[in-house]
Amino acid sequence: MEKDFRKEFDQLRPEIRKQGIIAVVLAVGFLPFLLLVKYFSPNILFGKYIGVGYILLFAYMAFRATVKIKCPNCKKSLYVYKYVWKIPILMQGMITDHCQHCGVWLKGEK
């Protein structure tokens, strides 16, 4: 019998949904945020620093999602597809119906 972790995965859904909403808000809000900074600050160099800070915030939120949302069985990230020396290399945008590392069933029908 295959291991079935659908009930445990259902407990992770609110956190996954929260991370997804944060990512969408950050992605959609990037251009309006930069336009507001440019409008209120004519110093172009300051605007570039703010833009880089915003991109770093987006990268931090993506890293936070990979660290927090883990497989209930093997405790590896559900967003990371491939590790090299415990460093996440390849990422995926959506969580599949099974864990990429240990293969346990997480959602949907078998």
C-alpha positions in Angstrom: 0.0 0.0 0.0 1.3 3.4 -1.0 1.7 6.1 1.6 -1.1 8.6 1.6 -0.6 12.1 3.1 -3.7 13.9 1.7 -5.0 14.8 5.1 -1.7 16.2 6.3 -1.4 18.1 3.0 -4.9 19.6 3.5 -3.6 21.2 6.7 -0.9 22.9 4.6 -3.4 24.5 2.2 -4.1 27.7 4.1 -0.3 28.4 4.3 0.1 27.6 0.6 -2.8 29.9 -0.3 -1.4 32.7 1.9 2.0 32.5 0.2 0.4 32.5 -3.2 -1.6 35.6 -2.4 1.5 37.4 -1.1 3.4 36.5 -4.3 0.6 37.8 -6.6 0.3 41.0 -4.6 4.0 41.6 -4.8 4.2 40.8 -8.5 1.2 43.0 -9.4 2.2 45.8 -7.2 5.7 46.2 -8.5 5.1 48.6 -11.3 2.6 50.9 -9.5 5.0 51.0 -6.5 8.0 52.1 -8.7 5.8 54.7 -10.4 4.8 56.1 -7.0 8.5 56.2 -5.9 9.5 58.0 -9.2 6.7 60.5 -8.8 7.5 61.4 -5.2 11.2 61.2 -5.5 12.9 62.8 -8.5 16.2 61.3 -7.5 16.6 58.4 -10.0 19.3 56.7 -8.0 17.0 56.5 -4.9 14.3 54.9 -7.1 16.7 52.3 -8.3 17.6 51.3 -4.8 13.9 51.1 -3.9 13.4 48.8 -6.9 16.2 46.5 -6.0 14.9 46.4 -2.4 11.5 45.4 -3.8 13.0 42.6 -5.9 14.9 41.4 -2.8 11.7 41.4 -0.8 10.1 39.3 -3.6 13.0 36.9 -3.5 12.8 36.6 0.2 9.1 35.8 0.1 9.8 33.1 -2.5 12.6 31.6 -0.3 10.3 31.7 2.7 7.7 29.7 0.8 10.2 27.1 -0.1 11.4 26.8 3.5 7.9 26.7 5.2 6.0 24.4 2.9 7.4 20.9 3.3 6.4 17.4 2.5 4.8 15.7 5.6 6.8 12.5 4.9 10.3 13.5 3.9 10.3 17.1 5.2 11.8 18.5 1.9 10.3 21.5 0.2 7.4 20.9 -2.1 8.4 23.8 -4.4 12.0 22.6 -5.0 12.4 20.1 -7.7 16.1 19.5 -7.6 18.8 20.0 -4.9 22.6 20.1 -5.4 24.5 19.8 -2.1 21.4 20.7 -0.2 21.0 24.0 -2.2 17.7 24.4 -4.0 18.5 24.7 -7.7 15.3 24.0 -9.8 12.0 25.3 -8.6 8.5 24.7 -9.7 5.6 27.2 -9.6 2.8 24.8 -8.5 2.8 21.9 -6.1 2.2 18.6 -7.9 -0.1 15.8 -6.7 2.8 13.9 -5.3 6.1 14.7 -3.6 9.0 15.0 -6.1 11.4 13.6 -3.6 9.8 10.6 -1.9 6.7 10.1 -4.1 4.0 10.0 -1.5 0.5 11.0 -2.6 -0.5 14.5 -1.5 -3.7 15.5 -3.3 -6.3 14.5 -5.8 -7.4 11.0 -6.9 -4.9 8.1 -7.3 
